[in-house]
Amino acid sequence: MTCHVCVVVHTPAHSQVSGPLTYGSAQPLAPGTLVRVPLGKRETLGVVWDSDPHAPPPPATLEVKPVASVLDALAPLPAAWRDLVAFSARYYQRSLGEVALAALPPQLRDLGVEQLARRLKRVKETAPAAPNTTDLIALSAEQQSAIGQFDAENGPFLLFGATGSGKTEVYLRCVQRVLDADPAAQALVMVPEINLTPQLEARFQARFGAERVVSIHSGMTHPQRLRSWLAAHSGAARIVLGTRMAVFASMPGLRLIIVDEEHDPSYKQQEGARYSARDLAVYRGKLEGAKVMLGSATPSLESWHHSRPAAEGGRYLRLSMPSRIGEGSLPLVRRVDMNQQPRRAVFSTPLLAAIRERVARGEQSMVFLNRRGYAPVLGCNDCGWKSECPHCSAFRVFHKIDRSLRCHHCGFAERVPHACPACGNTDISTIGRGTELLEEHLAELLADTRRPDGSAVRIVRIDADSTKLKGALEAQLAQVHAGEVDVLVGTQMIAKGHDFRHITLVAAVQPDGALFSSDFRAPERLFSLLMQAGGRAGRDAAHSARSEMWVQTQHPTHPLFEALKRHDYIAFATQQLEERATAGMPPFAFQALVRADARTQEVAQGFLGAASAAAVAAALDSVAQVTLYPAVPMTIQRVANIERAQMLVESPSRAALQRFLAAWHSTLQQTRQQPEHKGLIRWAVDVDPLVI
């Protein structure tokens, strides 16, 4: 007798085959089993899903295709994992198969039964090994208090610790406690960016052994990701370190989830299923009975709003560590009023003197500018031509190192012209500054500065351009840690998470752009970035007393810089939350964006406007509880010759917003089929967007 099984495959939410499909099997298959099934003219990987007991059986006349093969060497994916995927698909408005299959290693989709069996043989069971506790550092009173509350309470926890307060050691001790309590327990430790993985991995491997720790992130090769995933799924790996994709790792023994730098926007996926890994980590902990710890020196305002000390109660239990380890202190913040400096000065005179002083003492300085390239724009002073991208509504950035104009949105690049393409003027010049220019300019200004041994000053730039080659980032960071670099210039890649022991000065060169942005989250991101960047200075207690952070600004009395000078995140968060409560913005309201891409802006906005009108006319579920704003072009409205528009949907109730989006989905699909929207390329829903 042939059994009918429900299988989810990778199909988009708006297709006709977005739900589980019915296939035939010679034997019953447990939910979570991986299978290969025919889909159209190809064969694809699928996951056997829980069948709906209320669903009618397929008609007798319907041809049910058989399952091609069963990957039964692999244990079925756990029920908690399937529940997490199902919730993610519902909440973020994607298809079940799209989320489920995207969460699996890419190489797994192409493996047959025999190939998978060979891969599984390479995943060896590791004997339980005691962690290396021979060189454990003494905990501070604040660390001991945080770990004590972790042991006594269920969480979720928000570890609010100053930069350099020893949050990583708290993570290590909490993981150790969980693994010691249960020989089958597993822990998931998440970081926001790939470049933070190696140093954290080294610390965990030194403490727990390399064979018990695996990494999962997009910088790994497909075979590496598959090997790590299989080790986690089998339970051979006790600790998984990874970026946002690791939240979907199959871990049958999961007992602890740690989200480091939980405020970081990198935890929000921006393509496909636009999920927040931080929020899913909290939900997953609830599903699986695992403890969850979010950690940050500058928590997101949402997390801060929901957290309270143990005595007050709250969604998250707040654990505070406001002091640095040992006798260390936070850097002194100095503000430089650039209105009092020469008009086109890149570095103020007192900042240059401070950097020279550090070089002469054998200490390191860090100069931070969150803009790579040499200059953001190349322009002609005669006719006003600027280096616009022909395919995007953005400027191409001038990269002096290879004499190119490069669009950071579509990737279009060409050689810098010898003369203005519009008027022929040979005197074209740069507008604005990037990290390449800072590096070059500093080299000129510090040419006569000498290190204690009499050698010339050494400057290194770390950004996405200088670390393209494999191993380049690790090599450059090793130089910094070894003291071979005097001045480090870079973007936000160097501003967070790194434990630089010899940096005593951090300078933010041009931070004013975010102060008056139309994005209501821009001040939060700027304050967090500056606090994190400043936290790289004085991490060694021997140098902390003379560590400084310099901020060059034309608005030195702005409240954001006043709070930064006092390292007062609480005052800043309180002020921002008051403003948001008054304006009815998150976390006091809930939002979704519907984005549309089309050949013309008129078609994109027309589709969104028509879908909005149809929702109101049909009186969809909860439409009275949501606000549908007019469709507008996106901030960068054209990318790679595709016009982009968006519509904001807002509600004071998360449940009402979710009900409306679920009901609106079919309306959006029907609207797309109308002839007047033929030029529409795609549309997508972004729930809880971070950029509006």
N, C-alpha and C positions, 0 to 999 in steps of 0.2 A: 504494500500500500504506500502511495506517495503522500508525504506530509506537506502541508503548506506552511511556509515560513515567511515572516516579514523581514525584509532586508532594506537597509538604508544605503544609498549610494550618493556619490558627490554630484548633486544637481542643484542649480540655483533656486531660490525661494519662489521666483515668479514663473518657473517652468511648469508644464503640465505633469511632470513626474517628480514633484518636490517632496512628496511624502514617502513612507515606506512602500516598497513594491513587493508583490507576492511571487515567490518562486517555489518550485517543487523540490523536495529532498527525499531520498530513499529512507532516511532515518530522522527522528526528531533532533533538532539542533538547539542547544541552550542559548538563550539571549546573551549577546556579547561575543559569540563565536565569529571569527573572521572567515569570510568565504569569497570565492571568486565567482562572479555571475555574469551572464551575457546582458549587455545593454546596447540595444541597437545592433550595430555591426562589430562592436568591440566587446572585449571582456574586461571587467573592472573589479576592483576590490569593494566589498560591502561588509556591513556589520549586521548580523542577525539581531533584530530588535524585539522588544517585548510586544506581543500582539495585543490588540485592543479587544477585550472580551465582548464588547458590544458591537463590534464591526461585523457586518454580514459576510458570509463566505463568498468567494468569487463565483460569478455565474458559471454554470456547467459548460457553457459554450466558449468561455474564455480560455485561450491557450496559455497555460502556465509553463513558463520555461524552467528547466531544471537548473539547480545549482551546479556550476561547472566543477568546482573542487572546494574542499573544506580544509582550512589551515588548522587542523585539530592538534597539531603539535604545540600550539600556543594556547595557553589557558584563556578562557573567555574573559572579555573585558568586564570588570566588576559592575554590579548594579549601581553603586554610588557614582562611578564614572559616567554611566549612561544617564543617570539623573542630572548630573552636572551639565552634560551636553544638551539634554532636552531643555533644561532651564535656560541655558545660554541662547539656544535657538529661539525660544519663545520671547525672552526678554529683549534680545537685540534684533529681532525681526528677520531671522535668517532661516533657511531650511535646515532640517535635522541632519541630513546627509552632508550638507556643506560644512557644518561645524564638526561633525563626527569624523569625517575623513580628513579634514584639514588638521585635526588634532593628532593624527597618526603620522609616523615618519614617512617622508615621500618614498623612500626605497621600498617600504613595505607594500606599496601599491603594485609593484612590479614583480614581486617574488612569488614563485610557485611553491608547492608543498615541499619538494626536495630541497630547493634553495633555502627555504626558511629553516628546515631541519638542520642544515649545515651551519647556518648562522647561530642557531640556538646552542649548538655544541660548543661554540666559542665563549658563551656566557657561562662562566664557572661559578659554582656556589662558593662563597667565601666563608671561611670559618670565623665565628665570632672572635673578634680581637679586642682586647682592652684598649681604650684610648690612651694616647700618650699624655700622661698627667705629671711627668717628672719635672717639667719646667713651668708649671702653672704660675701665673703672676698672682700676687695678692689682690683680692677684690677690694674696691672702695666700699664705704658704707652705703653709698647710693646704689652701686651694683648689687650688693648683698640684699638690699631692700627690694629691688626690682625682681631679683630671682626668687626671693622668698614669697612675694605676692604671686609670681608666676606659678610656683608650686601649690599655693593655697587656693587659688581661684581658677575658674574655668575660662575666663576671657570672653570675647576677644580682647587683646591688649593693644594699647598704643604706647610704645616706648618713646617718650619725648626726652631725648638726650642731646645735650649740646655737642657740637663737633669736637671730637677728641675726648668724649666722656666715657668711652669704652663700650659702645653698643655692640661691637663685634664680639667682644669677649662674653657679653651677656648671651648673645646668640649661641656661641659655642657651648657655654655651660648649660643652657636650656636644652639644646640638642643632646648633649651628653646625658642629661637626666632622663629624657624621653627614651633614648636608646638603651640605657641601663635598666630601665623599668620593664622593658619588654624586648626579648631577643628577636622578635619579628618586626619591631617597629621601624618606621621609615620617617624621614624628615625632608621637607621641601623648603629650600632657601632660595628666594628670588631676588634678583638685582635688576635695576632698570635698563642697563646697557651692557653690551658685550664686553666693552673694554674694562668693565669692573669685575668680570668673571675670573680672570687668571689669578689676581692677587688674593681674592677670597677663596678660590679653589686651593691655592697653595696653603693657606692657613688651615682649612678644613682637612686637607690631606695630611698635613703635619700632625694634626691632633688626632685624627681618626683612622689614618691609613689610606693610601691611594686606592686600594682595591675596593674600598667601601664608598667611595665618592665618585659620582659621575656628573657631567655637565650636559645641559641641553640648551642650545641656542642656535640661531640662524647662521652664525659664522662657522659652524662645523660642516664637514662634508656629509653627504647622505649616509655613507657607511658608518661614520662616527656617530651620527644621530641615532641611527638604527641600533647600534651596539649599546648606546646609553639607555635608549628607551626599553630595549629587551631586558637589560639589567635591572631597571626600575620595575618593570612589569612582573618579572620573576621574583622580585624581592632580594636578588643578589646584591643590589646597590642599596645601602642603608640611607644614604644622603644624596639628594638630587639638587644641584645648583643650576639655576637657569634664569633666562629672561622671561618675558611675559608668556611665551608659548609653553613654558614648563608648567603652567597652571593646569594644563590638560594632561600631564604625564600620568600614565596608569601606574598607581602605587597602591597595591592591595593592603599594605601595612601602614598607611599614612596616619601619623599621630601628631605631627606638628608642622605648621606652615609659618615661615618667616618671610615678610616682605620688607626688604631693606630699602631705604629712601622712598617710602611709600607715596610721597607727594609727587614723585617724578611723572611728568606727562607721558613718558615713554611706555608706561604700563598700559596706555590706551592704544589699542590697535587702530590704525587709520585706513586699512584696506580690508576688503572682504567683510567678515563678521567683525564689526567694530566694537569689540568687547573691552572691558576694563579688567585686566588681570588682577588688580588689587581687590576690586569688588568681588570678583569670582573666587578669589582666595578665601575671603571671609565667608562666602556662601558655601564653598566646598568644605571648610572646617565645620560648619554647622551640619552639613549633610553626613559627614564621616565621623563626627565626634572627635575631631582633631583640634588641638589648641592652635590659635592664630595670633601671631604677634606682628604688628605693623610698627616699623621703626623710622624715625626721622628727627632731625634737629629743627626742621621747619615743616610740620605736618600740613597736609592739604587742609583747606578750611572746612571741607566736608567732614574729614576725620576729626578735626579739632572740635567742631560743633557737636559731634556725637560722643565725644569722650568726656569722662569725668573722673576725679579721684575716687578711690574705692568707697569712701564714706558717703559720697553724694549720689552714686549710681549713674548709669548712662549706658548707651549701647556698647561703648568700648570702655575698658578699665584703663585709666591713664597711669602709667609708671613714669615718674619724673627723675631725670638725672641731669640737673642743671650745671654741674661742675665738671671741669676737665680732670683727667686722671692726675694723681700726684699733686705737685705744687703748680701745675700749669694754669695759665690764665688765658682768656680769650684776647685776641689782638685789639689794640687800641685803634679805633676808626678815626681817620683824619679825612676831612672833606676839603677839597680844593675848589675854590670858586673860579671857574675858567673864564668868567667875565672880567677878572682882574689880570688875566694872562694875555700875552700877545695873541692877536686875532686868529691866526692859523696854527697856533701851537698844538702839537700832538701830545707832548709831555710837558707838564709844568716844571718850572725851575726847581721848586722844593722836592718834587717827586724824583727828578733826575739825581739830585744830590743824595737823596735817601738810598736810591739804588746803587750809586757809586760807593756809598758808605758800606753797604752790605757786601759788595764785591770785594772791597779792601779787607773786610773782616773774614772772608772765606765763607760767607753765608749766601743763601740763594734767595732770589726774588721771582715772583710770578706775575706776569702781565696778562690780564684777561680781557678779551674782546670777542663777543659772540658773533663774529662775522669773518668767514674765511675768504681767501683770495687776497689780491693786492688792493683793489678798490672796487666798491659796488657798482660804479658807473664810470664809463669813459665818455667824455663830451667835448664838443667844439664850442669855443667861446665866441666865434664869429656868427655862426648861423643857428646855434642852439641844438644841433644834432646830439643825440645821446645813444648809447649802445643798447637800444631796445632789441629784444628777441623778436624775430619775425613771426614766430609761432606762438608766443605767449604774451600776455599783458604784463610783462616784467622786463627788467633790464638784465642784460648779460654782464656778468662779473668779469673784471679784468684780472687775469692771472699772469703776473709778470714772469714767473719762473719758466713758463713755456710759451710766453707771448701769445696768449689766447684770450678770446672773449667767450665765456662759457655760461650758458643758462643753467641755473641750479634747479630748474623745474622740469624741463624737457630734455636736457642734456645736449642741446645743439651748441656746437662750438666751431669757431673758425679763427684764423690768424688775425692778429690786430692789424687794421689797415694802416698804411704808411701816411695816409692823408684822410681828411674827413670825407666820407662817401657822399655827402650832400653838396659841399661847396668846394672841396679840394684843398682846404686849409691844412697845412702840415702841422700846425700847432694845436694838436688835440691833447687834452690833459685829463687827469684822473679827478673824480669827484668822490669824496668820502674816503674811508679807510677800512682795510682788512688786515688780517693777521700777517700776511706777507709784507705789507708796508711797515707795520710795527716792527717786525723783525729787522728789516733793512734799515729803518730809521734809527732804531736803538743801536745797531752796529756802528752807525756813523757817529752818534752822540757819545758812545762809550769807547770810541777807538783809542783814546789816550788813557783809559782806565786799566789798571793792572791788578791781578790777583795777588794774594800774599806771597806767592813764589815768583812774582815778576812776570808771569806769562799773561797773554792777552785774554780779555774777557771772552767767555764762551756762551753763546746764545743758541737755544734750540726752540724750534716751533713745532707744536703738536696740534694738528687739526685733521680733518678728514682727508685733506690733500696730501699731507706729509706722511700719513700712515696707511696709504693704499696697499702697499706691498705686504705680503704675509710676513709676520714677525716684526714689522717696522715699529709698531706701537710698543711691543714688549722691549725691544732694544732701546728705544728712546727713554722709556720709563726707567729702565735699568741704569741708564746714564745719569738720570736725575737722582735716583736713590743712592748711586755710588758717589755723588758729589762732583761729577765731572761737568756739570752744567751750572752756570752762574745765574743766568736769567732764562726763565721758561716762558715762552709766549704761546698762547693758545686760546681755543674756544671753550665751550662748556665741557668738552671732553676732559679737561684737566681741573675743572672747578668743583668736582664732587667725588666723594668716595675714596680718593687716593690718600695714602698715609705718607706724605712727604715730611721727612724728619728735619730737614735742614732749611726749609723755607721760613723766612722771618718777615717777609714783606710781600703783600699781595696788592696789586693795583688794578682797579676797574677803570678802563680808559674812557669809555663812551656809553654810559648806562642810561642816558636820559630818554631814549626813544620810547621806552615802555611806560613812561610816566603819564603820557597823555594819549595812550592808545585807545581806539574804539572798543577793544576787547576788554570786558570787565575783569577778566582774569589776569591781564598783563601785570598789574602791580604785584599780585601774589607771586607770579612766576619770577619777576625781577627781584623781589625781596628774598625769595628762597635761593635764587642763584647767587646773589651777593653774599648772603649768610653762608652758603656752602663754600663759595670761593674764599671768603675770609677765613673759614675754618681750616684751610690748608696751611695757614701761617701759625707758627709757634706750637706745633703739635708735640715737639720735644720740650719737656719742662725746663731743660737747661737754657732754652732760647726764648721761652714764651714771654718773659718779662719785657723784652724789647721787640716783640712781634707787633706788626702794624698792618692795617688795611687802609689803602688810600683810594678815595673815590673822587674822580675828576668830574665835576658836574657844573652846569650853568644854573642849577636850582638847589643850592646847598641847604636851604631852609625847608625843603619839601618834607612833609611829615614822614614819608617813607625813610628818608635818610636820617631823620631824627631818631626813629625807632631803631634803625640799623646801628647808629652810633652807640646806643645803649644795649645792643644785642637783645632787644626786647621784642621777641616774637609775640608774646602774649598781648602786649599793647597793640601791635600791628594787627594781629588776628581779630582782636576785639573791635577795633575801629572798622576793619573791612567787613566783618559780619554785621555790624550795625548798619553800614551803608547798604549791604545786600538785603537785609531784612526790610529796610525802608523801600527799596526798589523792587522787592519781590523777586529776587534772583536766587539761584542755587546757593546754599542748600535749603532755601525756604520755598523753592519752587522746583519743578522738574521739567526738563526740556528734551526735545528731539529735533533733529534737523532732517528734512527730506531734501536730498540733493539730486539734481538732474543735469545730465550732460547731453548736449545736442550740437548740431552743426551751426545753429544760430542761437543767439541769446533769446530771440523772440519765441522760438519753439520751446526752449528750456523753461522759460518763465510761463509760457502759455500752458504747458503741461501741468505745472505745479498749481497755477491758478484754477485750471479746470478741475483738477482733483480736489482742491479745497472747496470749490463751489458745489461739486457733486456730493461731498461729505455733508455739507450743511443742508443741501436739498433733501438728501436721503435721511436726515436726522439720525446719523449713525450713533451707536452706543457711546455715551459719555461726551458727545460732541458739545453739549452745553457746558461742560466743565473744562473745556480746553479753549485756548486762544490760538487761532490760526493767523499768523502774521502774513502780510503780502510777500510774494516771491521777489527776491532781489538778486543781483549778480553777486557771486562770491568775491572775496577780497582780491584774489587774483582770478579774474573771471575767464581768462582764456589760457589754456595750457595745451601745447602740442596741437594747436588749431581746433581745439574742442572748447566750446563755450559752456560755462558752468554757472548754474543758478542754485539758490537754496531757499527753503521756507522754514521758518522757526515755528514749532508747535510747543506750547507751554501750558502747564496746568499746576495748580497748587496741590494736586493729589497724584502720587505716583501710580496708584491703582487705576485711577480714571484715565491717565495718559496711556497706560498699557492696554486698557480695554479699547480705547479709541484707535490706537495704532493697529491692534489685531483686527478690528472691524474694517478699518480703512484699507487694509492690504489689498483686498479684492477690488476695491474701487480704483486704486492706483493701477492695478493690472488692466482693468477694463478701459480706463482713460487712455492708457498707452495704445490700445488697439484702434483708437479713433483716427480717421484719416488725417486730421489736421495736426496730429502729433507724429507723423511719419518720420520726421527728421530726428526724433529722440533716439539717443544711443543707449543710454542706461539711466536707471534711477536707483537710489539706495537710501535707506533710513539709518541715521546715526543717533542712537539713544544715549543720553547723557554726554553730549558732545563737549569737548574741551576747548575747541576753537570755533568761534561763531563769526 
